[in-house]
Amino acid sequence: MAATVPQTTPAVPTEDDPAPFPALPDDRHAQRGGGVNSRVLVLNASYEPINVCTVRRAAVLVLKERAEILERSEWSLHAESFTLPRPIVIRLITYVRIPRDAHSRKITRRAVFARDQ
């Protein structure tokens, strides 16, 4: 007995829905909906990008009042007693000093000659 696999066809725009999402594999649908494994951009207090973290980590930072939501999604995170908008971009409240590795840039003769022309 041969098993038949249903064929998925790409979405075709209609008058009711001018721009539907294209057909995606099943594991990617959760990412589009803003699942817990989605990514959030983390900005420093000076608005410079620091990192990308998960929605779960971003929600913890917001709930502990260590970060604020700058941009939110149309989706929300629901708990028993409250609803939190799903963050896309958050900004830390306090400035975090990011050490720049000065030792990684070695001064060479070629770099000095290039600098001095």
N, C-alpha and C positions, 0 to 999 in steps of 0.2 A: 504494500500500500504506500503510495507516494504522498508525502506531505506537501501541501501547497503553501507557499510563502506569499502573503499579500504584498502586492506591489504598491509602493508609495509614489505618488505623482507629485511633482512640484506644484505649489499653489499658483493659481492663475488669477490675476486681478479681475475683479468684477466691479459693477457699478456700486454695489453696496459696500465693498471693502476694497478701496483702490490700491492699497499697498500691504498685503498680508505678509507674514513672516514666511520665509522659504521653509520647505520641509527639512527638518533636522533629525539626526539620530536621537533616539530616546534619551540617552544620557546627557544631551546638551540642552534639553528643554528646561531642566531645573536651573541651569545657569542663567538662562534668559529671564526667568521669573524672579531672580534675586534670592537664590538659596543661601544657606549659611556659608557655603564654600565660595561664594562670590568674592570679588576683590574690592577693596576700598582704598583710595589714595589718602595717605596721611601727610599733612603739611605741618611744618614747624610753626611756631607762633609768628614768625616773620614771613609766612606764606611760601617758604621754599619747600619743595618736595623732599620728604625724608624716606618714605617707605611705602610699600603696598601691603595691606594686611587683610585678613578675612573680615566678613561682616560681623561675625561673633566677637572678635577682638575689638573691633570698632565700637560695637554696642557696649561692651564692658567699659571702654574708655569714656564714652558719652555718659553712661550711667554713673560712673565714679566722678563725673564732672572734671575730668582731666582733658577733655576735648569737646569741641562743639561741632555741630553738623553745618557744613557750608552748602552742600548740595545733597538733595535727597531724591530718592526714587519714588515712583508712583506706588510702589509696594510698601507694606508695613510689616514690622515684626510685632507679633502679638504675644502677650503674656496673660496670666490670669487676671491681673488687676490693672494693666495699662497696655497701651499701644505705642510703639516707638517707630517713627518713620525710618525706613531702611536707608542708611547713609551711603552716599557714593563718594563724597569728599569730606574729610573731617580735618579740623585744625586744632593742634594742641594748644591748651591755655597758657602753659608756661614754656619758655624757650628751652630747647634741649640743645646743648652744645655738641656738635658733631666734630670730633677731632679729625683734622685733615692729616693724612699720613705724610709728613714732610720727608720721611726717609725713603719713600718710594721713588721720589724724583732725584736721581743722582746727577750731580754736576760733572759733566765730562768736558774734555778739551773741545770736542766737536760742538757741544752746546754753547760753550763760551765763545768760540770763534763765530758761530752762527749769530749769537746775540750781538757781538761787537762788529760784525760784518767784516 
